[in-house]
Amino acid sequence: MADEELFKGAYLGMSDKKGNKLHNGDTVTFNWKGEWVKCVIVYHEGMFCLKWPDGYINKGSLNPSNYTKVNA
């Protein structure tokens, strides 16, 4: 079984700025350089990352205090 499937729906141990628990597969919105964007939290190469609308996977650290969960 691929790691992506193994961690499907897994709780990240983090909450968004409204206190909603974040899980793998959740969509979050946040302000990036003056624009609101929606990204999906995905498990990729051993860590939870943001997948951008264009498919790019950001392998940087998550900053949930800036996120609002869309599918709460």
N, C-alpha and C positions, 0 to 999 in steps of 0.2 A: 504494500500500500504506500502510495506517495505521501510525503510529509504534508503536502497541501490538503489532502483528504483527511489525514490523521488529525489535523488541527482545525478542521472545518467547524465553525461556530464556537471555537475555544474562547473562553474569557481571558482577556489580556492582563487582568489584575489592575486595570486602569479605568478611570471614568472621564467623561468629557466635562466641559466647564459647567454643565448643568447637573452633574452628578449621575448621568446615565452610564451604566456599565458598558464598556466597549468589548466587542467580540470580533474574531476573525470573520470577515465577510460584511461587516457593517459599513455603511456609507457615512462619511463625515463631511462637513463643510467648514471652511475657514477662509480667512482673508489672506491672500498671497499677493504682495506687491500692489495693493489697492484694488484687487479683484477677488470676488468670492468664487471659490472653486469647490468642486465635490470630488472626493477621492474615496476609494474603497480600501479598507484594511485587509491585507493579504499576508499569508505566511510564505516567505520566499528565502531560500538559501539559509535556513536556520534562524530566521528572525521575522518579527512582524514589521511590515513596511506599508507605505502608502502606494497604491496604484492610481496614477493620474488618468484623466479622461483619454489622453492620447496613447495609453498603454505603458508609459514609462513607469518603472518601479523604483521609487526613491528608497535607497537602502540606509538612509540616515535615521537617527533616533526619532521616535514618535514624541510629539509634544501635545498630549491630550488636553492640557489646560487651554489650548487655543481652538479646540475642535467642538463642534456641535453635532451630535449624532442625528442623522436625518431619518433613519428608520427606527426611531425610538418607540 
